[in-house]
Amino acid sequence: FEIAKQIADAAYVDCQARGGTVAIHIIDGSGNTVVSYRADGSRPHIYEVAYEKAFTAMSFQRPSSQLADDLANGNIGRTQQADFPNMVLLGGGLPIMIKDETVGGVGVAGLPGAQSELCAQAGIDAVLN
């Protein structure tokens, strides 16, 4: 819990510096929420999208933006995967890796995808790098 909270805190600080009204989800390797934040004024759907970004990144063990890029570049399989429960092919989700093991995911929503991903990376970097 403490590590997840530290990741979320650092991501939130970075998002605030970027002017975002965001939601953040930190999930474990089973997809269960460990920590979640929803900033005052963020829209209700943002909270759900943050979870879906974290879940997508954890499940596929790669940034959710890579899956979005795959879809944009014509990977037809991604179209079907986008229909899986709790999946979203938008930037802003990163897997949390310790050594070579995916132990969770972080999802940030409320900023454009690339900026959301930078916030998520700032959270991970503050704690694990």
MOFEN-V489656 format. One record per pair of residues at least 4 apart in sequence whose ideal C-beta (glycine too) atoms are under 7 Angstrom apart, sorted by the first residue. I is the first residue (numbers start at 1). GAP is how many residues later the second one is. Records with the same first field share a line. If there is no record, write none. Layout:
I: GAP  GAP
//
This chain:
1: 4  33
2: 4
3: 4  124
4: 4  22  30  31
5: 4  30
6: 4  120  121
7: 4  19  99  116  117  120
8: 4  16  18  27  29  115
9: 4
10: 4  112  113  116  117
11: 4  13  95  97  108  109  111  112
12: 4  12  25
13: 4
14: 4  104  105  108  109
15: 5  7  93  96  104
16: 4
18: 93  97  101
20: 90  91  95
21: 18  20  21  89
22: 17  20  24  86  87  88  89
23: 14  15  16  19  23  24  27  86  87
24: 12  13  26  84
25: 8  11  25  26  29  82
26: 8  9  28  78  80
27: 4  5  6  7  27  28  31  77  78
28: 4  6  76
29: 29  73  74  75
31: 24  27
33: 18
38: 4  9
42: 4  68
45: 4
46: 4  63  64
48: 4
49: 4  39  60
50: 4  57  58  59
51: 4  56
52: 4  34  35  36  55
53: 4  11  35  37  39  40  54  55  56
54: 4  39  51  52  53
55: 4  31  32  50
56: 4  8  11  31  32  37
57: 5  6  7  36  37  38  48  50
58: 37  44  46  47
60: 7
61: 34  41
62: 4  33
63: 30  31  54
64: 4  24  25  26  27  28  29
65: 4  26  48  52
66: 4
67: 4  11  22
68: 4  21  22  23  45
69: 4
70: 5  8
71: 4  7  8  11  18
77: 4
78: 4  11
81: 6
82: 5  7
90: 23
91: 22  23  25  26
92: 15  16  17  21  24  25  28
93: 12  14  27
94: 11  12  23  26  27  30
95: 7  10
96: 6  7  8  9  10  28
97: 4  5
98: 5
106: 14  17  18
107: 13
108: 8  11  12
109: 7
111: 4  5  8
112: 4
113: 4
114: 4
115: 4
116: 4
117: 4
118: 4
119: 4
120: 4
121: 4
122: 4
124: 4  5
125: 4
//
